[in-house]
Amino acid sequence: MSEYVKELNTQDVSEQNLKEAGTMFVDFWAPWCGPCRMVGPVVEQLAEEMAGKLSFGKINIDENADAAMRYGVVSIPTMILFKDGKEVERIVGARNKSYLSQAIERNL
């Protein structure tokens, strides 16, 4: 985990905490997931490049299954962009940096 990507838990992704965070990109992942391990470094690069524009976090669904259920995460990696506590973009599956960057930019 980089200094730009916060490790999250279920409480961190409550609607109230997400509202207070402003705009946050959350990566739902698991250590055993190959595509998740491919996307991880890309998310960390984006977090560093976009520092100050929005927050980035990762939540391990094995340790926080209730958070995954709350947001209907049935396949990983799933990345959700929240703005003021509400989901504004959902990306399912491994995607490249350009795709993720465009998804984020159009919602800032």
Secondary structure, 3 states (H helix, E strand, C coil): CCCCEEEECCHHHCHHHHHHHCEEEEEEECCCCHHHHHHHHHHHHHHHHCCCCCEEEEEECCCCHHHHHHCCCCCCCEEEEEECCEEEEEEECCCCHHHHHHHHHCCC
